[in-house]
Amino acid sequence: MRIEWLYPGMNVKRWVALAVLGTIIVAAGVFLVACGFFPATRDVAEKALLGIMEGHLAWVPGLALMLAGAAMTVYGAQRVFQSLVGPFMTGGNALVDEIFARRYLDKGPRVVVIGGGTGIPVLLRGLKECTGNLTAVVTMADDGGSSGRLRGELGILPPGDIRNCLVALAHREPLMEDMLQYRFDSGALKGHNMGNLLLAALCDITGGFDRAVRGISRVLAVRGQVLPVTLSNVQLCAEMQDGTVVRGESKIPAGGGQIKRVFLEPENCLPNAEVLQAIREADAIIMGPGSLYTSILPNLLVPEISEAIRHSRAAKVYVCNVMTQPGETEGYSASGHLKALTDHVGNNVVDYMIVNTESIPNRLLGRYRREGATPVVPDLDAIRELGAEPVPGQLVQEGDLVRHHPERLARLVLRVISDYYPERVVFINNYIKQRQSSNGQKSAAL
């Protein structure tokens, strides 16, 4: 026991003493009650009490002592608990809720989500309410914006996609999220993101990008873990249909041609050993949502990653985008996305393909068409012919942009997992019902 607990003002000693005294009184009460019913102990009691009371009446004060001692013990223990956890209560029952959630979430399925950009954070926000065993595997090919500048000037791995996933899985005050996502709009730091700068600083302090990610994960109380797919300095390249080669992830969508294939330089980069371990232990492996050629495939092209997925017994799910992407997947149907993926990494990496079947609001269609994007056609039969089981769903979230709805998408993913691990999803259903009941919402189980 640390001596600091005995310092004045800790508000612990008095309540510990009260709880201990209550326990002693309960023990004395039990002894007196026993004296009232067992002759063998009655003689001992009479001698101990010096004849103050008849042994056969000892159970009466004994019962009173038991009740009084129990009340003292419970009250003292309650006050000790309040003294210990009070400094960590940020509001209401926040700590109690967090402990309750983690007890449930730690029993959830082990899910690996693979991608990058702004796609997989949407799914992570939904899944983190249903399982704490999450691993986000993030591409390290980003070379645009703040990430590209830091990569070029400091020689570190691109932090942007990692930051987005950390924020999505964080369980902290909204102010912390606002700070990490803050982007400077003037001065020498114009265009830089605060979270990127923080990761760059931690990388220098800790001596490694992976250690920097683990450090900020502890600060943000991240549910699960975020892992770079490789710790090698890689560049994404695209060979276009006309034979030209475009180098750099940020330059590929602006290349102006149709992509034939993408590849990494160097091709023999080393996979992150922690990623391979997470894939081996996974109950489900989710690819996407996100840009097919610049967010999802760069992960699968890292040596051993696609092979590890192929040999995994987990449910393998590809989440198709809602809209096509100019410069990448123009004119692609849902099956076209799947074919491009399997053409790059081979068969048996996708068991299920989640496809949106909900109509896009007319107010958004015109704007997206002007940008060269259209809704992805859900050709379900063609998906089956390619060897995957289509999983349709109404997944569009209302807003100014066409995005997947986090909760609906997460629930659909868990429904797929239930085919493999029904007992876990039954458990998660109970958790979801309790959360929604406590929030006064209508329950919507899987």
C-alpha positions as CSV (number, residue, x, y, z in Angstrom):
1,M,0.0,0.0,0.0
2,R,1.4,3.4,-0.9
3,I,2.0,5.9,1.9
4,E,0.2,8.6,-0.1
5,W,-3.2,7.1,0.9
6,L,-2.5,8.2,4.5
7,Y,-1.9,11.9,3.6
8,P,-4.3,14.4,5.1
9,G,-7.2,15.4,2.8
10,M,-7.2,12.1,0.8
11,N,-10.7,11.5,2.3
12,V,-10.1,7.7,2.4
13,K,-8.7,6.8,5.9
14,R,-11.9,7.5,7.9
15,W,-14.1,5.5,5.6
16,V,-11.7,2.6,5.5
17,A,-11.7,2.6,9.3
18,L,-15.5,2.8,9.4
19,A,-15.8,-0.2,7.0
20,V,-13.3,-2.2,9.1
21,L,-15.1,-1.4,12.3
22,G,-18.4,-2.4,10.8
23,T,-16.9,-5.7,9.8
24,I,-15.7,-6.3,13.3
25,I,-19.2,-5.5,14.7
26,V,-20.8,-7.9,12.2
27,A,-18.4,-10.6,13.4
28,A,-19.3,-9.9,17.0
29,G,-23.0,-10.1,16.1
30,V,-22.6,-13.4,14.4
31,F,-20.8,-14.8,17.5
32,L,-23.6,-13.7,19.8
33,V,-26.3,-15.1,17.6
34,A,-24.4,-18.4,17.5
35,C,-24.3,-18.3,21.3
36,G,-28.0,-18.1,21.5
37,F,-28.5,-21.4,19.6
38,F,-25.4,-23.5,20.3
39,P,-24.8,-24.5,23.9
40,A,-21.1,-25.2,23.3
41,T,-20.5,-21.5,22.5
42,R,-22.9,-20.2,25.2
43,D,-20.5,-21.0,28.0
44,V,-17.7,-19.2,26.2
45,A,-20.0,-16.2,25.7
46,E,-21.0,-16.1,29.4
47,K,-17.4,-16.1,30.5
48,A,-16.5,-13.4,27.9
49,L,-19.4,-11.2,28.9
50,L,-18.8,-11.8,32.6
51,G,-22.4,-12.9,33.2
52,I,-23.8,-9.6,32.0
53,M,-26.5,-11.5,30.0
54,E,-27.8,-14.9,29.9
55,G,-26.2,-16.9,26.9
56,H,-29.6,-17.9,25.6
57,L,-30.6,-14.3,25.1
58,A,-27.3,-13.3,23.3
59,W,-28.9,-13.7,19.9
60,V,-31.1,-10.6,20.4
61,P,-28.2,-8.0,20.7
62,G,-26.2,-10.1,18.3
63,L,-28.8,-9.6,15.6
64,A,-28.8,-5.9,16.3
65,L,-25.0,-5.8,16.0
66,M,-25.0,-7.6,12.7
67,L,-27.5,-5.2,11.2
68,A,-25.6,-2.1,12.5
69,G,-22.2,-3.5,11.5
70,A,-23.4,-4.4,8.0
71,A,-24.8,-0.8,7.5
72,M,-21.5,0.7,8.7
73,T,-19.5,-1.6,6.3
74,V,-21.6,-0.9,3.3
75,Y,-21.6,2.9,3.9
76,G,-17.9,3.0,4.5
77,A,-17.1,0.9,1.4
78,Q,-19.4,3.2,-0.7
79,R,-17.6,6.3,0.5
80,V,-14.2,4.8,-0.1
81,F,-15.3,4.0,-3.7
82,Q,-16.5,7.6,-4.2
83,S,-13.3,9.0,-2.9
84,L,-11.2,6.8,-5.2
85,V,-13.2,7.4,-8.5
86,G,-14.5,10.9,-7.8
87,P,-11.5,12.7,-9.3
88,F,-12.0,10.7,-12.6
89,M,-15.7,11.5,-13.0
90,T,-15.9,14.0,-15.8
91,G,-19.6,14.4,-15.5
92,G,-22.5,12.3,-14.1
93,N,-21.7,8.6,-14.2
94,A,-19.2,8.8,-17.0
95,L,-16.7,6.4,-15.4
96,V,-19.3,3.9,-14.3
97,D,-20.7,4.0,-17.9
98,E,-17.3,3.4,-19.3
99,I,-16.5,0.5,-17.0
100,F,-19.9,-1.1,-17.9
101,A,-19.3,-0.6,-21.6
102,R,-15.8,-2.0,-21.6
103,R,-17.0,-5.1,-19.7
104,Y,-19.4,-5.8,-22.5
105,L,-17.3,-4.5,-25.4
106,D,-14.3,-6.7,-24.4
107,K,-16.5,-9.7,-25.1
108,G,-17.4,-8.6,-28.6
109,P,-16.1,-10.1,-31.9
110,R,-12.5,-9.5,-33.1
111,V,-12.9,-7.2,-36.1
112,V,-10.2,-6.0,-38.5
113,V,-11.1,-3.0,-40.7
114,I,-8.8,-2.4,-43.6
115,G,-8.7,0.9,-45.6
116,G,-7.8,4.6,-45.3
117,G,-9.0,8.0,-46.1
118,T,-12.4,9.1,-44.7
119,G,-14.1,5.8,-45.4
120,I,-13.3,3.4,-42.6
121,P,-13.6,6.0,-39.8
122,V,-17.4,6.0,-40.6
123,L,-17.5,2.2,-40.0
124,L,-15.3,2.4,-36.9
125,R,-17.6,5.0,-35.3
126,G,-20.5,2.5,-35.6
127,L,-18.5,-0.6,-34.6
128,K,-16.9,0.8,-31.5
129,E,-20.3,0.9,-29.8
130,C,-20.7,-2.9,-30.3
131,T,-17.2,-4.3,-29.7
132,G,-13.9,-3.2,-28.2
133,N,-11.8,-5.7,-30.1
134,L,-11.3,-3.5,-33.1
135,T,-8.1,-3.2,-35.3
136,A,-8.0,-0.5,-37.9
137,V,-5.3,-1.3,-40.6
138,V,-4.4,1.9,-42.4
139,T,-2.5,2.5,-45.7
140,M,0.8,4.3,-45.6
141,A,0.7,5.5,-49.2
142,D,-0.8,8.9,-48.6
143,D,1.4,11.7,-50.0
144,G,-1.0,14.7,-50.3
145,G,-1.9,17.6,-48.1
146,S,-0.4,18.0,-44.6
147,S,0.6,14.3,-44.5
148,G,2.6,14.7,-47.7
149,R,4.4,17.8,-46.5
150,L,5.4,16.1,-43.2
151,R,6.4,13.0,-45.0
152,G,8.7,15.0,-47.4
153,E,10.1,17.4,-44.8
154,L,10.5,15.1,-41.8
155,G,10.8,11.7,-43.4
156,I,8.0,10.2,-41.3
157,L,5.2,8.0,-42.4
158,P,2.0,9.8,-43.4
159,P,-0.1,10.5,-40.3
160,G,-3.4,11.7,-41.7
161,D,-5.3,8.5,-42.2
162,I,-4.0,7.2,-38.9
163,R,-5.3,10.4,-37.2
164,N,-8.8,10.0,-38.7
165,C,-9.0,6.4,-37.3
166,L,-7.7,7.4,-33.9
167,V,-10.3,10.2,-33.6
168,A,-13.1,7.8,-34.8
169,L,-12.2,5.3,-32.0
170,A,-11.4,7.8,-29.3
171,H,-13.5,8.1,-26.2
172,R,-12.7,11.6,-25.0
173,E,-14.2,15.0,-24.7
174,P,-15.4,16.6,-28.0
175,L,-12.9,19.4,-27.5
176,M,-10.1,16.9,-27.9
177,E,-11.5,15.7,-31.2
178,D,-11.9,19.3,-32.4
179,M,-8.2,20.0,-31.5
180,L,-6.9,16.9,-33.3
181,Q,-8.9,17.8,-36.4
182,Y,-8.0,21.5,-36.4
183,R,-6.4,22.7,-39.5
184,F,-4.3,25.9,-39.6
185,D,-5.5,28.4,-42.2
186,S,-2.7,31.0,-42.1
187,G,1.0,31.4,-41.4
188,A,3.8,28.9,-41.8
189,L,1.5,26.2,-40.6
190,K,-1.2,26.8,-43.1
191,G,-2.7,23.6,-44.3
192,H,-1.2,21.5,-41.5
193,N,-3.5,19.5,-39.2
194,M,-2.9,19.7,-35.4
195,G,-3.3,15.9,-35.0
196,N,-0.7,15.3,-37.7
197,L,1.8,17.7,-36.0
198,L,1.2,15.9,-32.7
199,L,1.9,12.5,-34.2
200,A,5.0,13.9,-35.9
201,A,6.2,15.3,-32.5
202,L,5.5,12.0,-30.7
203,C,7.3,10.1,-33.5
204,D,10.5,12.1,-32.7
205,I,10.0,11.8,-28.9
206,T,9.3,8.0,-28.9
207,G,11.7,7.1,-31.7
208,G,9.2,5.4,-34.0
209,F,5.9,5.9,-35.8
210,D,4.3,2.8,-34.3
211,R,5.3,3.9,-30.8
212,A,3.9,7.3,-31.5
213,V,0.5,5.8,-32.5
214,R,0.4,3.7,-29.4
215,G,1.2,6.7,-27.2
216,I,-1.6,8.9,-28.6
217,S,-3.9,5.9,-28.5
218,R,-3.5,5.8,-24.7
219,V,-4.1,9.5,-24.4
220,L,-7.3,9.3,-26.4
221,A,-8.5,6.1,-24.6
222,V,-9.0,4.5,-28.0
223,R,-11.3,1.4,-28.2
224,G,-9.2,-1.1,-30.0
225,Q,-6.0,-0.3,-31.9
226,V,-4.9,1.5,-35.0
227,L,-2.0,0.0,-37.0
228,P,-0.1,1.1,-40.1
229,V,-0.1,-1.8,-42.6
230,T,3.7,-1.3,-43.1
231,L,6.4,0.7,-41.4
232,S,8.2,1.0,-44.8
233,N,8.3,4.2,-46.8
234,V,6.2,3.1,-49.8
235,Q,4.8,4.9,-52.8
236,L,1.6,4.0,-54.7
237,C,1.9,3.9,-58.4
238,A,-0.8,3.3,-61.1
239,E,-0.4,2.0,-64.6
240,M,-3.0,3.5,-66.9
241,Q,-4.7,1.8,-69.8
242,D,-2.6,3.7,-72.3
243,G,0.6,2.4,-70.6
244,T,1.6,5.5,-68.8
245,V,2.6,5.3,-65.1
246,V,1.5,7.8,-62.5
247,R,3.5,7.8,-59.2
248,G,2.0,9.2,-56.0
249,E,-1.3,8.5,-54.4
250,S,-2.5,12.0,-54.6
251,K,-1.7,12.3,-58.3
252,I,-3.5,9.1,-59.4
253,P,-7.1,10.4,-59.4
254,A,-6.0,13.5,-61.4
255,G,-4.1,11.4,-63.9
256,G,-6.9,11.8,-66.4
257,G,-6.9,8.2,-67.7
258,Q,-8.4,4.8,-66.8
259,I,-6.5,2.8,-64.3
260,K,-5.3,-0.6,-65.4
261,R,-3.5,-1.6,-62.2
262,V,-1.9,-0.1,-59.1
263,F,1.3,-1.3,-57.4
264,L,3.7,-0.3,-54.6
265,E,7.3,0.8,-54.8
266,P,9.1,-1.0,-53.4
267,E,7.0,-4.1,-54.0
268,N,8.9,-6.1,-51.3
269,C,8.0,-3.8,-48.4
270,L,7.6,-5.5,-45.0
271,P,4.2,-6.0,-43.5
272,N,3.6,-4.9,-40.0
273,A,3.8,-8.1,-37.8
274,E,1.0,-6.8,-35.6
275,V,-1.3,-6.6,-38.6
276,L,-0.6,-10.2,-39.6
277,Q,-1.3,-11.2,-36.0
278,A,-4.6,-9.3,-35.9
279,I,-5.7,-10.9,-39.2
280,R,-4.9,-14.4,-37.9
281,E,-7.0,-13.8,-34.7
282,A,-9.9,-12.0,-36.4
283,D,-13.5,-13.2,-36.4
284,A,-14.2,-10.7,-39.3
285,I,-12.1,-8.9,-41.8
286,I,-13.7,-5.8,-43.3
287,M,-12.3,-4.1,-46.4
288,G,-13.6,-0.6,-46.9
289,P,-15.5,1.5,-47.4
290,G,-13.1,3.8,-49.1
291,S,-11.4,4.6,-52.4
292,L,-10.8,1.3,-54.1
293,Y,-7.4,2.0,-55.8
294,T,-6.0,4.5,-53.3
295,S,-7.3,3.4,-49.9
296,I,-8.1,-0.3,-49.9
297,L,-5.8,-1.9,-52.5
298,P,-2.6,-0.3,-51.1
299,N,-3.1,-2.3,-48.0
300,L,-3.8,-5.6,-49.8
301,L,-0.7,-5.1,-52.1
302,V,1.7,-5.2,-49.1
303,P,3.3,-8.7,-49.2
304,E,1.7,-11.4,-47.1
305,I,-1.4,-9.3,-46.2
306,S,-3.8,-10.7,-48.9
307,E,-2.3,-14.2,-48.3
308,A,-3.1,-13.9,-44.6
309,I,-6.6,-12.8,-45.4
310,R,-7.0,-15.7,-47.8
311,H,-6.0,-18.3,-45.2
312,S,-8.1,-16.7,-42.4
313,R,-11.2,-18.5,-41.2
314,A,-12.8,-15.1,-40.5
315,A,-15.8,-13.7,-42.3
316,K,-14.3,-11.6,-45.1
317,V,-16.4,-8.6,-46.1
318,Y,-15.9,-5.9,-48.7
319,V,-18.0,-2.8,-48.2
320,C,-18.6,-1.2,-51.6
321,N,-18.7,2.6,-51.9
322,V,-22.1,4.3,-52.4
323,M,-20.9,6.5,-55.3
324,T,-18.3,6.0,-58.0
325,Q,-15.1,8.1,-57.7
326,P,-13.8,10.4,-60.5
327,G,-10.4,9.3,-61.7
328,E,-10.7,5.9,-60.1
329,T,-14.0,4.0,-60.6
330,E,-16.0,6.0,-63.1
331,G,-18.6,3.7,-64.7
332,Y,-18.0,0.9,-62.2
333,S,-20.9,-1.2,-61.0
334,A,-20.7,-3.0,-57.6
335,S,-19.4,-6.1,-59.4
336,G,-16.9,-3.9,-61.2
337,H,-15.4,-2.9,-57.9
338,L,-15.2,-6.5,-56.8
339,K,-13.6,-7.6,-60.1
340,A,-10.9,-4.9,-59.8
341,L,-10.1,-6.0,-56.3
342,T,-9.8,-9.7,-57.2
343,D,-7.8,-9.0,-60.3
344,H,-5.2,-7.4,-58.1
345,V,-5.0,-9.8,-55.2
346,G,-6.7,-13.0,-56.4
347,N,-9.8,-15.0,-55.3
348,N,-11.0,-16.1,-51.9
349,V,-10.4,-12.8,-50.2
350,V,-14.1,-11.7,-50.2
351,D,-16.9,-13.9,-48.9
352,Y,-19.6,-11.1,-48.6
353,M,-20.0,-7.8,-50.3
354,I,-22.1,-5.1,-48.7
355,V,-23.9,-3.0,-51.3
356,N,-26.1,0.0,-50.8
357,T,-29.6,-0.2,-52.4
358,E,-31.0,3.0,-51.1
359,S,-31.8,5.8,-53.6
360,I,-29.6,9.0,-53.4
361,P,-31.6,12.2,-52.7
362,N,-32.1,14.2,-55.9
363,R,-30.7,17.4,-54.3
364,L,-27.3,15.6,-54.2
365,L,-27.4,13.7,-57.5
366,G,-26.9,16.8,-59.6
367,R,-23.9,18.1,-57.8
368,Y,-22.2,14.7,-57.8
369,R,-22.9,14.2,-61.5
370,R,-21.2,17.6,-62.2
371,E,-18.1,16.2,-60.5
372,G,-18.3,13.0,-62.5
373,A,-19.7,10.7,-59.8
374,T,-22.8,8.5,-60.0
375,P,-24.5,6.0,-57.7
376,V,-22.9,2.6,-57.8
377,V,-25.3,0.1,-59.5
378,P,-26.0,-2.8,-57.2
379,D,-25.8,-5.7,-59.7
380,L,-26.3,-8.5,-57.1
381,D,-26.4,-11.4,-59.5
382,A,-23.1,-10.4,-61.1
383,I,-21.5,-10.3,-57.6
384,R,-22.7,-13.9,-57.0
385,E,-21.1,-15.0,-60.3
386,L,-17.8,-13.6,-59.0
387,G,-18.0,-15.9,-55.9
388,A,-19.2,-13.5,-53.2
389,E,-22.5,-13.3,-51.5
390,P,-24.1,-9.8,-51.8
391,V,-25.5,-8.2,-48.7
392,P,-27.9,-5.4,-49.7
393,G,-28.9,-2.6,-47.3
394,Q,-30.2,0.9,-47.1
395,L,-27.1,2.6,-45.9
396,V,-27.2,6.3,-46.9
397,Q,-26.9,8.9,-44.2
398,E,-28.8,12.1,-44.6
399,G,-26.5,15.1,-45.0
400,D,-24.7,17.4,-47.5
401,L,-22.5,14.5,-48.6
402,V,-23.3,10.9,-49.6
403,R,-21.9,8.8,-46.9
404,H,-22.6,5.5,-45.2
405,H,-24.7,5.6,-42.1
406,P,-22.3,4.5,-39.3
407,E,-24.9,2.6,-37.1
408,R,-26.7,0.9,-40.0
409,L,-23.5,-0.2,-41.6
410,A,-22.1,-1.5,-38.4
411,R,-25.3,-3.4,-37.7
412,L,-25.2,-5.0,-41.1
413,V,-21.6,-6.0,-40.6
414,L,-22.5,-7.6,-37.3
415,R,-25.3,-9.5,-39.0
416,V,-22.8,-11.0,-41.4
417,I,-20.6,-12.0,-38.4
418,S,-23.5,-13.6,-36.7
419,D,-23.4,-16.4,-39.4
420,Y,-20.0,-17.3,-38.0
421,Y,-20.4,-16.5,-34.3
422,P,-24.1,-16.3,-33.3
423,E,-23.4,-16.4,-29.6
424,R,-21.4,-13.2,-29.7
425,V,-24.0,-11.2,-31.6
426,V,-26.7,-12.3,-29.2
427,F,-24.6,-10.9,-26.5
428,I,-24.1,-7.6,-28.5
429,N,-27.8,-7.4,-29.1
430,N,-28.4,-7.4,-25.4
431,Y,-25.9,-4.6,-24.9
432,I,-27.4,-2.5,-27.7
433,K,-30.9,-3.0,-26.2
434,Q,-29.7,-1.9,-22.8
435,R,-27.9,1.2,-24.2
436,Q,-30.9,2.2,-26.3
437,S,-33.3,1.6,-23.4
438,S,-31.1,3.8,-21.1
439,N,-31.2,6.5,-23.8
440,G,-35.0,6.3,-24.2
441,Q,-34.6,5.0,-27.8
442,K,-36.5,2.2,-29.5
443,S,-34.4,-0.9,-29.6
444,A,-33.1,-2.0,-33.0
445,A,-31.2,-5.3,-32.7
446,L,-29.5,-7.1,-35.5
